[in-house]
Amino acid sequence: MGPALVRASSERLPAYLDALERGWSPDNLRGQAAAAEQRDLIARDPALFVARQEDRDALGGPVTLADGSLAERLPGVVRWIWDGDFCGTLGFR
């Protein structure tokens, strides 16, 4: 079976966290700052982190841009690329 797009889940969260801890970042502009934010949120509230991967109503609050400014969040969903283990993410807005 090849890679598939899957919803974030608590069952798959340890593999996602492992990728963050090994240096992967979900944000190619903010890099390790974004990865650290996600690790912190996972540590505080893993269920909230998973829930925020599906934000069709843009309820997640503003987004921090590369220059540090804030922008209004767009509705979107994040799917994890999965091939039996975590491979990456795709964000749909």
Secondary structure as UniProt FT lines:
FT   STRAND          4..7
FT   TURN            10..12
FT   HELIX           13..21
FT   TURN            22..23
FT   TURN            28..30
FT   HELIX           31..44
FT   HELIX           46..52
FT   STRAND          54..55
FT   TURN            56..57
FT   STRAND          63..64
FT   TURN            66..67
FT   STRAND          70..71
FT   STRAND          76..82
FT   STRAND          86..92
//
